[in-house]
Amino acid sequence: MTAIPTEMRAALEREQRSVEGILRRLVRAERGTPTRLRRAMEHSLFAPGKRLRPILLLWCYDAVGRDGRRRARLSRSGALQVAGAVEMLHTYSLIHDDLPAMDDDVLRRGRPTCHVAFDEATAILAGDGLQALAFAVLGRLEPVPAGLLDLVATAVGPGGMVGGQQEDLDAEQQPVTAARVLSIHRKKTAALIAASLTAGALLGGASEQLRGKIHEAGIEVGLAFQGADDLLDVTASSDQLGKSAGKDAAAEKATWLRVDGFERAQSRTERYGRRGQQRLADALGGGASATRLLALIGMLWRRNR
Amino acid sequence: MTAIPTEMRAALEREQRSVEGILRRLVRAERGTPTRLRRAMEHSLFAPGKRLRPILLLWCYDAVGRDGRRRARLSRSGALQVAGAVEMLHTYSLIHDDLPAMDDDVLRRGRPTCHVAFDEATAILAGDGLQALAFAVLGRLEPVPAGLLDLVATAVGPGGMVGGQQEDLDAEQQPVTAARVLSIHRKKTAALIAASLTAGALLGGASEQLRGKIHEAGIEVGLAFQGADDLLDVTASSDQLGKSAGKDAAAEKATWLRVDGFERAQSRTERYGRRGQQRLADALGGGASATRLLALIGMLWRRNR
């Protein structure tokens, strides 16, 4: 992200380091993991990522708990573990999406993809292992907050992230409509982004009603994030993105760009972003942590990587 | 399984039907699942399987709860949902293990494998979706019994089932020793079988100490089950097995057969089986449900499919 105020950049980097720290500990602590499998998981997990989902989770936790003076359901170090689990789930989805049978990509987060650096079988297993480990991490929380597992597992399940990837692949044989793109983006990207914010809210002590509002806002935030991703595919270089640019167009992917053209896709993305940000602001009320979270979200559809 | 007493066969079939019933409901209930993904999950899930792991879970639940007159942590219909989740995890592992990049198999449970009936990408996603759905099912229990998620997720994680599959693949480049085969079989097969029994015990109200004993017995039961699998690869036909026979030898898989030869592998399998059965009998004490569970376990290393 460019033109990020120094203070925000420092806060993001601090949070990225704490997420990477917990990820390292969680992977290392898993007894009996074969060396090659651990190295493959670490290869993808510790490639330079934005750590967006875990940071959204943590900052929403802060906004709900600290700003709102609610009684948290889990300590912040517990929330950091959940944030790590969410990043594992996101990383597993990248590893599998990049496989030859899927999007067949060789570059991700500025590194060779997992199946290129290792081999296909190991990449499939590294993804499988990260998914299982993410849920094991949730299962070791004491206590496991009610509703957390359902929230996260549903977001990445057949009606969420995995279903979105299936629709994305199926769309290659079908006419691309705005409704289809919306369904794909909602499931494949927005579901986990919304679940990350909502999980933060849940852990921070939000009521069910507040969680519902945050989830709705999170879906729009996620759609704006994915909209920006579609735009970047044509405006940015592979070097900037850390993944192959221009692939959507080449693969005739279902994107708003294809349905709407660049300018209308851009205004659609901005519309989702502004609406999501506004809804989240309304739900959270005020406070320093909420302000910081909203500023981050404002950057998501204006990013350059 | 042959030469099964009529009463046992009827009990197994009844339980298989209830497991298949809950699986059907759970998959159908998942809102937003794309049709092709759901059909791929169902293809593998409803191929004729033994449903061994869910039945071990349910019968251990009965033995601990009913026979032992303990206070259950979950109703039997709740335990049936957990049993369904365990079968989903097992099925996902079969789908991924059969992929071209893994064991590259075309036949499973008497049907074309998932990637043959659909395509590779869909098979990867069907496996991913079943894993996520299994955890979502656990997450929707009310309440989610403490320790259940950790138990199940650890069993299928990088130090368990997924790690075992990695070691199995890695073994193709390494000398096969008895210690290596033990490690592979323990992680790849015995971990989930032991976790199924232990989950049943946990839900049935077993103390931590009793669960520990059942888990240890379950590892030996799982080793005997896998030992029988290795033997069947050379003695049974593909038709009997519902999967390709003779593949271990052809692929030079790490099995006890390769380390020990047939007869010693056979007596090793029987030794694990008898010891596991005895330990489980000691842990459970007596009762009709325990007797039935132990009889089933006695059949596991004498099976012909």
Interface residues (C-beta under 8 A of the other chain):
Chain A: V27 E30 R31 G32 T33 P34 R36 L37 R38 M41 Y92 H96 L99 A101 M102 D119 E120 A121 T122 I124 L125 G127 D128 G129 L130 Q131 A132 L133 F135 A136 L138 G139 R140 P143 V144 A146 G147 L148 L149 D150 L151 V152 A153 T154 V156 G157 P158 G159 G160 M161 V162 G163 Q165 Q166 E167 L169 D170 K187
Chain B: V27 E30 R31 G32 T33 P34 R36 L37 R38 M41 H96 L99 A101 M102 D119 E120 A121 T122 I124 L125 G127 D128 G129 L130 Q131 A132 L133 F135 A136 L138 G139 R140 P143 V144 A146 G147 L148 L149 D150 L151 V152 A153 T154 V156 G157 P158 G159 G160 M161 V162 G163 Q165 Q166 E167 L169 D170 K187
